[in-house]
Each structure stands twice: as C-alpha cells, then as structure tokens.
Amino acid sequence: MSTQPLLLIAAGGTGGHMFPAQALAEAMLARGWRVKLSTDARGARYTSGFPHSVEIEQIRSATLARGGMLDKIAAPFQIGLGVLGALIGLWRNKPDVVVGFGGYPTIPALAAANILKLPRMIHEQNGILGKVNTFFAPRVDAVACGTWPTDLPDGVEGVHTGNPVRSAILERVEAGYISPGDYPMEMLVIGGSQGARILSDVVPPAIAALPMKILSNIRVSHQAREEDQERVASFYTEHGIKADVQPFFHDVPRRMTEAQLVISRSGASSVADLSVIGRPSILIPFAAAAGDHQTANARGLVAAGGAIMVPESQASVDALAEQIASVLDNPDGAMQMARSAGTFGKPEATELLVEMVEKLAGKGQEI
C-alpha cells in the first residue's frame, strides 16, 4: 500500500469546473501526492490535459436540469447509484482529502465523503454558487472562492483563493502595459460560445463609430462563432478596419498581453485571465447565465477600477462606442485600469488551494 497521501478531486460537466481541478491536480502531484479524479462521461471529455499519473474514475451521475421527463425521473436513481459506488470506493481507498469543483458529477464523491466524515472542501469559480455547491457549502470543512465577493449561504464563510489560471497566463503576470496613443493599438474581443452573438452584432459597429483619430490606429482580434465569422469579417473589411476574425484563438494569452483594451463576457476564467495579466476591459455579462453569475463575476474587478461593466440590456452600439473611446482616448486612465486589474489578480490561486488541502489533510490526521 502506498504511503503517499491521496487527494480525490470531483469535477465534471464543463471546462469551467475541470480547468481549476486540473491545476490543483498538477500542483498536488508535484507535492508528492497521489491524485484521483472522479467525473462522469461529460467531464471525461476534458481529461486529456490531466497528467497521466492521475487516476481517472468515471462514475454514474445525472443532471436534473436537462433532458425530458424520463431523464428527470431517472436522474435521482442514477445519482443514488453513483453515491453507492463512491461510498464503496472511498471506503476502500480512504482519501486524505476530497475536493469538489461543482457540477452534478461531484455529488457522489462529496455525499460519500460527508457520510464517511472525510476531510472535504469545495471550490466555486463564480460569484454565485452553483446548485450543487450551494447544497454542499454548509456540509464541507472549507469553501474556496474563485471570485470575490461571492454570495454564500447564511453561516458559511469562504476563503478567497482566486481561480487557477493556465501556465501561459501565469507567464504574463502583470506584463508591461502600453497605454493607448497615436500609434498602432490592439483590441481583443472574446466571448464564450454561449450567447456570443451579441458581441458580433454590437461590437463591430461600435468600433466603426469611433473617432477617426482612434479608429485609424486600431487592429482588432475578434473571436466569433463559425456561423458569424464571415459577416463579422466582411463588416470590418467594408469599414476599413484591420481585423483578424476567427472562431477560436489558440494564442489568447499573447493577444491579451498585447491588447490596449479587451471586450469580453465575464466568465470566471476570463475575469481571472484579465486580472492576472492586468488589462483594461469592458465586460458584458451573459444575461442568461444561471443566477446571473457573470454579473457577480464582474463586480470585484469593476469595483477595483480594472474594468467597465455594460449590462447586456444596455449594450447598444452608441453606448459601447462611448465606453471604448473613454478608454482608448485616455492613456492615463487606461494605464490606471491596467494597474488596478493587475492588483486585483490572484496568480497565487493554485498555491492557496494547495495550502487549504494540506491544512485539511493535517486536521484529518488529528481525528
């Protein structure tokens, strides 16, 4: 039997849950821990980036939020079987700590850890807890918050760790920012695939409406859905705006570092990237996000002075053009935004999570 401490990570459903889980797994392996990942079939699609030494365990789980009536009726039974399987697995392996990152696939492991009284914690990426994390927050030993402030249930205290970011972002911590001026300037427009159409509808004409003294210096990198790519690229060309329009940028860290301004949705990972690199941004929260969590994600960075938030309902061409100009026509203000964003960033997020895990493991040994 191995004498190495064992961490069980429960995550799944989306990349938003899986990425911080992967960052923690890599860090714990480097500390000499063994790491197991408990996920479902959906989460398994995101495991290719995990180190090969992570043992991946696919469990039964289900969501109550999607599917037809039969799926909803079957979901509790699927989850129940998952909990039973997790109980058997945790009883055999006795992990030193169990960490959940949200989503329905975390239910079996966290429920089993709760029943067996194992040291356990959750990490929430967004400013509002998801349904599963809301349920488990009062039932775990610690709650790590990726976004601050985070709306927490009464009586629950959170620790602001920040959201772990990938190494390509960490390499650019507070990279030197070049203020806007009378020379070539870069703008980056990015948004998740969900609800990204508004960025393709409103941002190009807002840029085209800028005063010529700003517009003549701008080059745009615009991430647009495949179905929008051609019309967005054509619009920029017709208006004489230099633009690179692609469905996906593989070099977002570089483009973000070079940008004088970023226009983005306010997903947790996007906000984390912007604050770690330290770039001025205009954030347009996705109005249909569960619990309006993208608005909550943006609040802290806006309050710190690193971003401007434009609610989707107010994201008209004129309003957006005015906000873009307010940044690109104000070099000192843009520099202050960059500094404020960098000050708000938490590049040490992964290390803070590691410290919480090791502290919990120590408490477990005392029991």
Backbone torsions as a table, in degrees:
resi	resn	phi	psi	omega
1	MET	NA	136.8	-178.0
2	SER	-70.3	141.6	176.8
3	THR	-91.8	-4.2	178.7
4	GLN	-69.1	139.2	175.2
5	PRO	-64.3	150.9	-176.0
6	LEU	-116.3	128.6	173.8
7	LEU	-108.9	127.7	172.1
8	LEU	-104.3	120.1	177.6
9	ILE	-104.4	129.5	176.9
10	ALA	-112.8	121.6	-177.8
11	ALA	-159.0	163.4	176.2
12	GLY	164.1	-179.1	176.9
13	GLY	91.1	-61.2	-176.0
14	THR	-136.2	162.9	176.0
15	GLY	-63.7	-29.3	178.5
16	GLY	-60.0	-32.5	176.0
17	HIS	-83.1	-37.2	-170.8
18	MET	-77.1	-31.4	-176.1
19	PHE	-65.1	-50.4	177.1
20	PRO	-62.9	-30.0	176.6
21	ALA	-63.9	-41.6	178.5
22	GLN	-64.4	-41.8	180.0
23	ALA	-61.2	-43.0	178.8
24	LEU	-66.2	-41.0	179.3
25	ALA	-58.4	-46.3	-179.9
26	GLU	-61.2	-42.9	-178.0
27	ALA	-68.0	-39.1	-178.7
28	MET	-71.3	-36.0	174.9
29	LEU	-60.6	-40.5	179.6
30	ALA	-65.7	-22.7	177.7
31	ARG	-89.1	3.7	177.3
32	GLY	90.7	13.3	177.5
33	TRP	-88.0	156.6	164.1
34	ARG	-89.8	146.8	-177.9
35	VAL	-132.6	131.3	172.4
36	LYS	-116.4	144.1	176.3
37	LEU	-115.3	125.9	176.0
38	SER	-106.5	119.1	-178.2
39	THR	-148.8	176.4	177.8
40	ASP	-110.0	-171.1	-175.3
41	ALA	-61.7	-38.5	179.3
42	ARG	-66.4	-45.0	-179.6
43	GLY	-65.2	-30.7	-177.7
44	ALA	-61.6	-21.7	179.3
45	ARG	-68.1	-18.8	-176.5
46	TYR	-102.1	9.5	-171.7
47	THR	-89.3	-2.7	-175.5
48	SER	-62.8	-26.5	-179.4
49	GLY	-83.7	-10.1	-179.5
50	PHE	-70.9	146.6	175.9
51	PRO	-56.9	146.6	-176.6
52	HIS	-63.3	-24.3	-177.9
53	SER	-78.2	-6.6	175.5
54	VAL	-77.0	124.8	177.8
55	GLU	-81.0	121.5	-176.7
56	ILE	-102.8	124.7	-176.2
57	GLU	-118.3	116.3	-179.4
58	GLN	-92.1	123.5	-175.5
59	ILE	-114.8	167.0	175.9
60	ARG	-80.1	132.4	171.8
61	SER	-157.3	176.1	-179.4
62	ALA	-162.7	163.8	177.2
63	THR	-114.2	144.1	176.7
64	LEU	-89.1	-4.6	-171.7
65	ALA	-92.0	-17.6	-175.6
66	ARG	-128.2	167.0	176.5
67	GLY	91.2	175.4	-179.5
68	GLY	-84.2	-172.6	-176.7
69	MET	-60.7	-41.1	-179.7
70	LEU	-63.7	-39.4	177.8
71	ASP	-61.9	-41.0	-178.7
72	LYS	-68.0	-36.0	177.9
73	ILE	-68.9	-38.3	-177.3
74	ALA	-76.4	-24.6	-173.3
75	ALA	-54.2	-48.4	-179.3
76	PRO	-60.4	-34.9	179.0
77	PHE	-68.7	-40.6	176.9
78	GLN	-61.0	-45.9	179.5
79	ILE	-63.3	-41.1	179.1
80	GLY	-59.8	-43.4	177.4
81	LEU	-64.3	-36.8	177.7
82	GLY	-63.5	-42.0	178.6
83	VAL	-63.2	-42.6	178.7
84	LEU	-60.6	-45.4	178.4
85	GLY	-62.7	-40.0	179.5
86	ALA	-66.8	-39.0	177.7
87	LEU	-58.0	-45.7	179.5
88	ILE	-63.3	-44.9	-179.1
89	GLY	-64.0	-44.3	-179.2
90	LEU	-69.9	-33.1	177.4
91	TRP	-64.5	-39.2	-179.9
92	ARG	-72.7	-46.2	-170.9
93	ASN	-91.8	-22.9	-179.6
94	LYS	42.3	69.4	178.1
95	PRO	-62.3	149.3	179.7
96	ASP	-73.1	-32.3	178.1
97	VAL	-147.9	145.3	173.6
98	VAL	-118.8	127.8	-180.0
99	VAL	-122.3	126.2	176.9
100	GLY	-105.8	139.7	-178.9
101	PHE	-111.5	14.1	175.9
102	GLY	95.8	160.6	-178.1
103	GLY	95.0	155.8	-177.6
104	TYR	-58.0	-32.3	179.4
105	PRO	-63.3	-12.6	179.2
106	THR	-85.7	-12.4	-175.8
107	ILE	-58.2	-51.4	-176.6
108	PRO	-56.8	-49.0	-176.6
109	ALA	-65.7	-44.2	-178.7
110	LEU	-69.6	-37.9	177.2
111	ALA	-63.5	-44.4	179.4
112	ALA	-64.5	-41.7	178.9
113	ALA	-63.5	-35.3	178.4
114	ASN	-66.8	-43.7	179.6
115	ILE	-63.8	-40.5	-177.0
116	LEU	-86.8	-1.0	179.0
117	LYS	59.3	38.2	177.1
118	LEU	-83.5	151.2	175.3
119	PRO	-57.6	130.4	-172.2
120	ARG	-150.0	149.5	178.2
121	MET	-150.7	165.4	175.4
122	ILE	-126.8	155.5	172.7
123	HIS	-123.8	126.3	177.5
124	GLU	-110.1	125.3	-176.6
125	GLN	-78.0	-35.0	-171.1
126	ASN	-95.9	169.6	-179.4
127	GLY	-76.3	-10.3	174.2
128	ILE	-127.8	129.9	-177.1
129	LEU	-64.2	140.8	171.9
130	GLY	-69.8	170.2	-175.2
131	LYS	-58.8	-44.4	-177.1
132	VAL	-68.0	-45.0	178.5
133	ASN	-65.8	-32.0	175.8
134	THR	-61.8	-41.7	179.8
135	PHE	-65.9	-42.8	-173.6
136	PHE	-86.8	-16.6	-176.1
137	ALA	-50.9	-44.4	178.5
138	PRO	-77.9	-3.7	-173.0
139	ARG	-112.9	10.9	178.6
140	VAL	-120.8	169.7	-177.2
141	ASP	-83.0	-22.2	-178.1
142	ALA	-156.9	149.0	177.9
143	VAL	-124.9	116.4	177.5
144	ALA	-95.8	133.1	-176.2
145	CYS	-112.6	123.3	179.0
146	GLY	-77.6	-32.3	-179.0
147	THR	-114.7	143.1	-179.2
148	TRP	-134.1	133.0	0.8
149	PRO	-76.7	155.5	176.5
150	THR	-115.3	132.8	175.3
151	ASP	-74.1	116.4	-176.3
152	LEU	-117.1	153.3	176.2
153	PRO	-61.2	154.3	179.4
154	ASP	-55.2	134.8	176.4
155	GLY	86.1	-5.0	-179.4
156	VAL	-101.5	129.0	177.1
157	GLU	-105.3	138.6	179.9
158	GLY	-112.6	158.1	174.9
159	VAL	-112.0	124.5	-179.0
160	HIS	-80.3	99.9	177.6
161	THR	-95.1	-25.3	-169.3
162	GLY	85.9	172.8	177.9
163	ASN	-100.5	126.3	176.8
164	PRO	-57.1	140.6	177.3
165	VAL	-118.9	157.7	-176.7
166	ARG	-70.1	162.9	-173.3
167	SER	-60.7	-33.8	-179.7
168	ALA	-63.8	-27.2	174.9
169	ILE	-79.8	-44.8	-179.1
170	LEU	-58.3	-32.9	179.5
171	GLU	-64.9	-15.6	-176.4
172	ARG	-113.8	26.5	-179.7
173	VAL	-53.5	121.2	178.9
174	GLU	45.9	45.1	176.7
175	ALA	-60.3	145.3	-177.6
176	GLY	-51.3	132.3	-178.4
177	TYR	-105.7	132.3	176.2
178	ILE	-99.5	116.1	-178.4
179	SER	-61.8	154.3	175.3
180	PRO	-60.7	150.3	179.9
181	GLY	-170.8	-168.0	-178.3
182	ASP	-85.7	62.8	178.3
183	TYR	-159.2	171.5	-177.6
184	PRO	-55.6	131.9	-179.8
185	MET	-126.0	148.1	-179.5
186	GLU	-108.5	138.0	170.2
187	MET	-122.5	137.7	178.1
188	LEU	-116.5	128.1	179.0
189	VAL	-119.0	114.1	-177.8
190	ILE	-134.7	150.1	177.4
191	GLY	-163.2	150.9	177.9
192	GLY	-61.5	161.4	-178.9
193	SER	-63.3	-33.2	178.9
194	GLN	-71.4	124.4	174.0
195	GLY	66.0	20.6	-176.9
196	ALA	-81.7	-6.9	-176.1
197	ARG	-58.4	-38.6	-177.0
198	ILE	-60.4	-33.0	178.6
199	LEU	-66.9	-32.9	177.7
200	SER	-78.7	-25.8	-179.8
201	ASP	-80.5	-40.0	-168.6
202	VAL	-102.4	-38.2	-173.1
203	VAL	-65.9	-47.6	-179.0
204	PRO	-57.1	-48.2	178.4
205	PRO	-67.0	-28.1	176.7
206	ALA	-66.8	-39.7	177.4
207	ILE	-67.0	-41.8	-179.7
208	ALA	-63.3	-24.0	-178.3
209	ALA	-84.2	-1.1	-178.5
210	LEU	-70.1	153.6	175.2
211	PRO	-57.4	144.5	-174.9
212	MET	-58.6	-32.1	-178.6
213	LYS	-63.7	-27.3	175.3
214	ILE	-87.5	-47.7	-173.0
215	LEU	-59.6	-36.8	-175.8
216	SER	-65.9	-17.0	-177.9
217	ASN	-102.2	-2.7	-170.3
218	ILE	-91.2	138.7	166.2
219	ARG	-123.6	132.2	-174.4
220	VAL	-110.6	134.4	166.3
221	SER	-107.0	114.4	-173.0
222	HIS	-122.8	118.9	177.1
223	GLN	-89.6	114.3	-177.8
224	ALA	-126.4	150.2	176.5
225	ARG	-61.2	153.7	-176.8
226	GLU	-53.6	-41.1	-177.7
227	GLU	-70.0	-16.9	179.6
228	ASP	-102.6	-12.2	-170.3
229	GLN	-56.2	-48.4	-173.9
230	GLU	-65.4	-45.1	-177.8
231	ARG	-69.1	-35.2	179.0
232	VAL	-67.4	-45.2	179.6
233	ALA	-62.7	-40.4	179.6
234	SER	-64.0	-41.2	179.7
235	PHE	-59.8	-48.7	-180.0
236	TYR	-60.0	-43.4	-179.7
237	THR	-61.9	-46.1	-178.7
238	GLU	-61.6	-27.5	-178.2
239	HIS	-101.7	13.2	175.1
240	GLY	66.2	28.1	-179.4
241	ILE	-102.3	126.4	177.6
242	LYS	-69.8	122.7	-176.0
243	ALA	-149.0	143.0	172.8
244	ASP	-112.9	109.1	-176.5
245	VAL	-110.5	120.0	-178.5
246	GLN	-140.1	153.3	176.9
247	PRO	-69.5	-25.6	-178.4
248	PHE	-154.3	133.1	175.3
249	PHE	-103.1	124.1	178.6
250	HIS	-83.4	-7.4	-176.6
251	ASP	-123.8	41.8	179.1
252	VAL	-54.9	-42.0	179.6
253	PRO	-56.6	-41.6	179.1
254	ARG	-67.4	-47.2	-178.3
255	ARG	-63.3	-39.3	178.5
256	MET	-65.4	-40.6	179.7
257	THR	-62.5	-38.3	-176.9
258	GLU	-82.4	-10.7	-173.3
259	ALA	-77.9	141.4	170.4
260	GLN	-82.7	-24.9	-179.9
261	LEU	-152.9	140.5	176.7
262	VAL	-119.6	132.3	172.1
263	ILE	-111.1	126.1	-169.6
264	SER	-152.1	158.2	161.7
265	ARG	-66.6	169.3	-178.9
266	SER	-114.7	50.2	169.2
267	GLY	-62.6	154.9	-174.6
268	ALA	-58.4	-42.0	-177.4
269	SER	-70.5	-35.5	178.1
270	SER	-64.6	-43.9	178.5
271	VAL	-63.3	-40.0	178.7
272	ALA	-63.6	-45.1	179.6
273	ASP	-60.4	-46.0	-178.3
274	LEU	-61.9	-38.9	-176.2
275	SER	-79.9	-29.9	178.1
276	VAL	-72.9	-43.4	177.5
277	ILE	-74.8	-36.0	178.9
278	GLY	85.1	72.4	-179.7
279	ARG	-131.4	140.6	175.5
280	PRO	-62.3	143.1	-178.8
281	SER	-146.4	154.2	168.2
282	ILE	-111.4	117.8	-175.4
283	LEU	-104.9	129.7	178.1
284	ILE	-118.4	92.6	-176.6
285	PRO	-59.6	142.0	176.8
286	PHE	-70.3	111.1	-171.8
287	ALA	-61.9	-29.2	-175.9
288	ALA	-89.7	5.0	179.0
289	ALA	-62.2	141.5	-177.9
290	ALA	-53.8	126.6	178.7
291	GLY	65.2	15.7	-176.4
292	ASP	53.2	39.6	-174.0
293	HIS	-68.7	-20.9	179.0
294	GLN	-69.9	-31.0	174.0
295	THR	-65.1	-43.4	177.8
296	ALA	-62.2	-37.6	179.5
297	ASN	-61.8	-35.1	-174.4
298	ALA	-80.2	-23.9	-170.0
299	ARG	-54.8	-48.8	-175.2
300	GLY	-62.5	-45.1	-179.3
301	LEU	-66.6	-37.0	177.3
302	VAL	-66.4	-46.0	-179.5
303	ALA	-62.4	-31.5	179.2
304	ALA	-75.5	-11.7	179.5
305	GLY	91.5	11.1	-177.0
306	GLY	-95.1	-8.1	-176.1
307	ALA	-150.5	158.9	171.8
308	ILE	-112.5	130.2	178.9
309	MET	-102.9	130.3	176.4
310	VAL	-120.3	107.1	178.3
311	PRO	-56.7	145.2	-177.3
312	GLU	-54.9	-37.2	-178.5
313	SER	-66.7	-19.4	-179.1
314	GLN	-108.8	7.2	-175.0
315	ALA	-83.8	66.6	175.9
316	SER	-85.3	165.4	179.4
317	VAL	-59.6	-46.6	-177.3
318	ASP	-65.5	-44.6	-178.5
319	ALA	-63.1	-41.4	-178.7
320	LEU	-70.0	-40.3	178.0
321	ALA	-59.9	-39.6	179.5
322	GLU	-63.7	-42.2	-179.3
323	GLN	-69.9	-39.5	178.1
324	ILE	-61.4	-46.0	-179.8
325	ALA	-63.5	-35.2	-178.7
326	SER	-63.7	-25.7	177.8
327	VAL	-89.3	-50.1	-173.1
328	LEU	-75.2	-14.8	178.3
329	ASP	-104.6	15.3	-177.9
330	ASN	-139.1	78.9	-175.2
331	PRO	-55.4	-42.6	-179.3
332	ASP	-66.8	-41.7	178.7
333	GLY	-65.2	-39.9	179.0
334	ALA	-64.6	-41.1	178.0
335	MET	-62.7	-41.2	178.7
336	GLN	-65.0	-38.4	176.3
337	MET	-61.5	-43.8	179.6
338	ALA	-60.7	-44.5	179.5
339	ARG	-64.2	-42.7	-179.4
340	SER	-64.2	-40.7	178.1
341	ALA	-62.3	-44.8	-179.9
342	GLY	-64.0	-36.0	178.1
343	THR	-66.8	-33.8	-179.0
344	PHE	-74.9	-21.9	-174.9
345	GLY	-64.3	154.7	178.4
346	LYS	-125.5	72.3	179.6
347	PRO	-64.2	-17.2	-178.7
348	GLU	-89.7	14.3	-174.1
349	ALA	-54.3	-46.6	-178.0
350	THR	-62.5	-42.6	-179.5
351	GLU	-64.7	-35.7	178.0
352	LEU	-66.2	-38.3	175.6
353	LEU	-63.9	-41.9	178.2
354	VAL	-59.2	-45.1	179.8
355	GLU	-60.2	-40.4	179.2
356	MET	-64.9	-40.9	179.2
357	VAL	-63.5	-46.4	-177.4
358	GLU	-67.6	-33.7	176.6
359	LYS	-65.6	-43.0	177.7
360	LEU	-63.5	-39.9	179.3
361	ALA	-61.8	-39.8	178.2
362	GLY	-63.4	-40.1	177.6
363	LYS	-65.3	-37.3	179.0
364	GLY	-61.6	-35.7	-179.6
365	GLN	-70.6	-24.8	-178.5
366	GLU	-78.3	-22.6	-176.1
367	ILE	-66.9	NA	NA
